[in-house]
Amino acid sequence: MKRFLMLFTCIFCCRLAFAFIGMQDTTISSPDEDTAFYSKQEDDQSAFSTNDSSVVRQFLPGFKQKYSDESFNYKELEKDTSAFQKFLDQLFQAPAATPKDHSFSIFWVYLFYFIIALALMYGVYVLVSVLLGKKGPWLIHKKSDGEVLFYGDENDMHSDIDYKSLITKSLEQNDFRSAVRYQYLFLLIKLAKKGIVTLHKEKTNSDYRNEIKDKNLGQSFSYVSYIYNCTWYGEFVMTQTEYEQASGAFEETNNMI
């Protein structure tokens, strides 16, 4: 995102710079010193005299050499255009006359606007995610019922772990939150051993739910997943009475397997 914004800023600044360079300063020329002026006395005299066509005005000597100087050469030199400048010209120029060039120019214009739209949508998504206070890698997470399971130690997900001992130890320490987590992991291990689900560290609760074909088991699994999400991810402070109710739901789900 930062790289895209920097690229867009560079393109915009380059465009302004080239536009500024291309502008030609207009100057107001001062009266040329070679212009012949008449004095006020001559003007007064000419007011009472008739025009004599035989009188020829004379130019100052050497005026041709002066105006042939290099400073009076107004021919613009064509500068070599870089490939990047050609790209910018093609991107921002008005549609060309020929159909082929016209379609090419329109393509880049619409592509540019499409990228801008994607950047805006991404920015809105990031802002909404921050305001919602999502945890972990929230840019790739799904909604709350699809949280990635391994918010803690990823090594906790093994079939050779004695989850019953971990549950007992957590209860002795009144750590009901960890006890619910071990209950949920133990349930997943049991489902995997029965071939109902396939374990993977990147899967979510919703992914496992979709693998369960039995309707009743799926509904029960969804309920204990809700308990797990609220307790573990929501950091819900659970009392012993509430844990006993949650433990009953886990036991009922285990009996369905």
C-alpha positions as CSV (number, residue, x, y, z in Angstrom):
1,M,0.0,0.0,0.0
2,K,2.8,2.4,0.9
3,R,4.6,1.6,-2.3
4,F,1.5,2.2,-4.4
5,L,0.9,5.6,-2.7
6,M,4.5,6.5,-3.3
7,L,4.3,5.5,-7.0
8,F,1.1,7.5,-7.5
9,T,2.6,10.5,-5.8
10,C,5.7,10.3,-8.0
11,I,3.6,10.1,-11.2
12,F,1.4,13.0,-10.1
13,C,4.4,15.2,-9.3
14,C,6.2,14.3,-12.5
15,R,3.1,15.2,-14.4
16,L,3.0,18.6,-12.7
17,A,6.7,19.2,-13.3
18,F,6.5,18.4,-17.0
19,A,3.4,20.6,-17.4
20,F,5.3,23.5,-15.6
21,I,8.3,23.1,-17.8
22,G,6.2,23.0,-20.9
23,M,4.7,26.4,-20.2
24,Q,6.2,29.3,-22.0
25,D,6.7,32.6,-20.3
26,T,5.1,35.5,-22.1
27,T,7.0,38.7,-22.0
28,I,6.0,42.2,-23.0
29,S,8.5,43.5,-25.4
30,S,9.8,47.0,-24.8
31,P,10.0,49.5,-27.6
32,D,12.9,48.7,-30.0
33,E,15.7,51.2,-30.0
34,D,15.8,51.0,-33.7
35,T,12.3,52.4,-34.1
36,A,12.5,55.9,-35.6
37,F,10.9,58.5,-33.3
38,Y,10.1,62.1,-34.3
39,S,10.5,64.8,-31.9
40,K,7.6,66.9,-30.7
41,Q,8.8,69.7,-32.9
42,E,8.8,67.5,-35.9
43,D,5.3,66.3,-35.1
44,D,4.0,69.8,-34.8
45,Q,5.5,70.7,-38.1
46,S,4.1,67.7,-39.8
47,A,0.6,68.6,-38.6
48,F,0.7,71.7,-40.9
49,S,2.5,70.1,-43.8
50,T,1.4,67.8,-46.6
51,N,2.7,64.3,-47.1
52,D,5.6,64.2,-49.6
53,S,5.8,60.7,-51.1
54,S,9.3,61.5,-52.4
55,V,10.7,61.5,-48.8
56,V,12.0,58.0,-48.0
57,R,12.5,56.9,-44.4
58,Q,15.9,55.5,-43.6
59,F,16.7,52.5,-41.3
60,L,19.6,52.6,-38.9
61,P,22.8,51.0,-40.2
62,G,23.4,47.3,-39.5
63,F,19.8,46.5,-38.5
64,K,19.8,43.3,-40.6
65,Q,22.9,41.9,-38.8
66,K,21.4,42.7,-35.5
67,Y,18.2,40.8,-36.1
68,S,20.0,37.8,-37.5
69,D,21.6,37.2,-34.2
70,E,21.0,33.8,-32.5
71,S,19.0,35.4,-29.7
72,F,16.2,36.2,-32.3
73,N,16.0,32.6,-33.4
74,Y,12.6,31.4,-32.1
75,K,12.7,27.9,-33.5
76,E,12.0,25.4,-30.7
77,L,14.4,22.5,-30.4
78,E,12.9,19.1,-30.0
79,K,14.1,17.3,-26.9
80,D,14.6,13.6,-26.6
81,T,11.6,12.0,-24.9
82,S,12.3,9.2,-22.4
83,A,10.3,6.0,-22.3
84,F,8.8,7.0,-19.0
85,Q,7.7,10.4,-20.3
86,K,6.2,8.7,-23.3
87,F,4.3,6.4,-20.9
88,L,3.0,9.4,-18.9
89,D,2.0,11.2,-22.1
90,Q,0.1,8.2,-23.3
91,L,-1.5,7.8,-20.0
92,F,-2.7,11.4,-19.5
93,Q,-3.1,12.6,-23.0
94,A,-6.5,13.2,-24.6
95,P,-8.0,10.4,-26.8
96,A,-6.2,10.2,-30.1
97,A,-7.8,10.5,-33.5
98,T,-7.3,7.0,-34.8
99,P,-9.4,4.2,-33.4
100,K,-6.4,2.1,-32.5
101,D,-4.6,4.9,-30.6
102,H,-7.9,5.9,-29.0
103,S,-8.6,2.5,-27.6
104,F,-5.0,2.3,-26.3
105,S,-5.3,5.6,-24.5
106,I,-8.7,4.7,-23.0
107,F,-7.3,1.4,-21.8
108,W,-4.6,3.1,-19.7
109,V,-7.0,5.7,-18.3
110,Y,-9.5,3.2,-17.2
111,L,-6.7,1.0,-15.8
112,F,-5.4,3.9,-13.8
113,Y,-8.8,4.7,-12.3
114,F,-9.3,1.0,-11.6
115,I,-6.1,0.9,-9.5
116,I,-7.2,4.0,-7.7
117,A,-10.6,2.5,-6.9
118,L,-8.9,-0.7,-5.5
119,A,-6.6,1.4,-3.4
120,L,-9.6,3.3,-1.9
121,M,-11.5,0.1,-1.2
122,Y,-8.4,-1.4,0.5
123,G,-8.0,1.7,2.6
124,V,-11.7,1.6,3.7
125,Y,-11.3,-2.1,4.5
126,V,-8.2,-1.4,6.7
127,L,-10.0,1.5,8.4
128,V,-13.0,-0.6,9.2
129,S,-10.9,-3.5,10.4
130,V,-9.0,-1.2,12.8
131,L,-12.3,0.3,14.1
132,L,-13.7,-3.1,14.7
133,G,-10.7,-3.9,16.8
134,K,-9.9,-7.3,15.2
135,K,-6.9,-9.2,16.6
136,G,-4.0,-11.0,15.0
137,P,-3.5,-10.8,11.2
138,W,-6.9,-9.2,10.8
139,L,-6.3,-8.4,7.1
140,I,-6.7,-12.0,6.2
141,H,-9.1,-13.1,8.9
142,K,-12.7,-13.9,8.4
143,K,-15.6,-13.0,10.7
144,S,-15.6,-14.0,14.3
145,D,-16.8,-17.6,13.7
146,G,-13.9,-18.1,11.4
147,E,-11.0,-17.2,13.6
148,V,-7.8,-19.1,13.0
149,L,-7.5,-21.6,15.8
150,F,-3.8,-21.3,16.7
151,Y,-3.9,-17.9,18.4
152,G,-1.6,-19.3,21.1
153,D,1.1,-21.9,20.7
154,E,0.9,-23.8,17.4
155,N,2.6,-26.8,18.9
156,D,-0.5,-27.5,21.1
157,M,-2.2,-29.2,18.1
158,H,-0.9,-32.8,18.3
159,S,-2.6,-36.1,18.8
160,D,0.0,-37.3,21.3
161,I,-0.7,-34.5,23.8
162,D,-2.5,-35.5,27.0
163,Y,-5.3,-32.9,26.8
164,K,-7.2,-34.4,29.8
165,S,-4.2,-33.8,32.0
166,L,-3.9,-30.2,30.7
167,I,-7.6,-29.6,31.4
168,T,-7.2,-31.0,34.9
169,K,-4.2,-28.8,35.5
170,S,-6.0,-25.7,34.2
171,L,-9.0,-26.4,36.5
172,E,-6.7,-26.7,39.5
173,Q,-5.4,-23.2,38.7
174,N,-9.0,-21.9,38.1
175,D,-7.9,-21.1,34.6
176,F,-11.2,-21.9,33.0
177,R,-10.3,-20.0,29.8
178,S,-7.4,-22.4,29.1
179,A,-9.5,-25.4,30.1
180,V,-12.1,-24.5,27.4
181,R,-9.3,-24.1,24.8
182,Y,-8.0,-27.6,25.6
183,Q,-11.5,-29.0,25.5
184,Y,-11.9,-27.6,22.0
185,L,-8.5,-28.8,20.7
186,F,-9.2,-32.3,22.2
187,L,-12.5,-32.3,20.3
188,L,-10.8,-31.5,17.0
189,I,-8.2,-34.3,17.6
190,K,-11.1,-36.7,18.2
191,L,-12.9,-35.6,15.0
192,A,-9.7,-36.0,13.0
193,K,-9.1,-39.5,14.3
194,K,-12.5,-40.5,13.1
195,G,-11.8,-39.0,9.7
196,I,-14.6,-36.4,10.0
197,V,-12.2,-33.4,9.6
198,T,-8.6,-32.9,8.4
199,L,-6.4,-30.9,10.7
200,H,-4.5,-27.9,9.3
201,K,-3.1,-24.9,11.2
202,E,-4.5,-22.4,8.7
203,K,-8.1,-23.7,8.9
204,T,-10.8,-21.9,10.7
205,N,-13.8,-23.0,12.7
206,S,-16.0,-22.5,9.7
207,D,-13.7,-24.7,7.6
208,Y,-14.0,-27.6,10.1
209,R,-17.8,-27.0,10.4
210,N,-18.2,-27.4,6.6
211,E,-16.3,-30.7,6.7
212,I,-18.8,-32.2,9.2
213,K,-21.5,-34.0,7.2
214,D,-23.7,-35.0,10.1
215,K,-26.3,-32.3,10.7
216,N,-26.7,-32.8,14.5
217,L,-23.0,-33.1,15.0
218,G,-22.5,-30.0,12.9
219,Q,-24.9,-27.9,15.0
220,S,-23.4,-29.1,18.2
221,F,-19.9,-28.3,16.9
222,S,-21.0,-24.8,15.9
223,Y,-22.3,-24.2,19.5
224,V,-19.0,-25.3,21.2
225,S,-17.1,-23.2,18.6
226,Y,-19.1,-20.2,19.7
227,I,-18.2,-20.9,23.3
228,Y,-14.6,-21.3,22.4
229,N,-14.5,-18.0,20.4
230,C,-16.1,-16.0,23.2
231,T,-13.9,-17.5,25.8
232,W,-10.5,-17.6,24.2
233,Y,-10.6,-14.9,21.5
234,G,-13.0,-12.6,23.3
235,E,-11.1,-13.1,26.6
236,F,-14.3,-13.8,28.4
237,V,-13.9,-14.1,32.2
238,M,-15.5,-17.5,32.9
239,T,-16.7,-18.6,36.4
240,Q,-16.7,-22.2,37.5
241,T,-20.5,-22.5,37.0
242,E,-20.2,-21.2,33.5
243,Y,-17.4,-23.6,32.8
244,E,-19.5,-26.5,34.0
245,Q,-22.2,-25.6,31.5
246,A,-19.7,-25.3,28.7
247,S,-18.0,-28.5,29.7
248,G,-21.4,-30.2,29.4
249,A,-21.8,-29.0,25.8
250,F,-18.3,-30.3,25.0
251,E,-19.2,-33.7,26.5
252,E,-22.4,-33.9,24.5
253,T,-20.5,-33.1,21.3
254,N,-17.9,-35.8,22.1
255,N,-20.6,-38.4,22.6
256,M,-21.9,-37.8,19.1
257,I,-18.6,-38.7,17.5
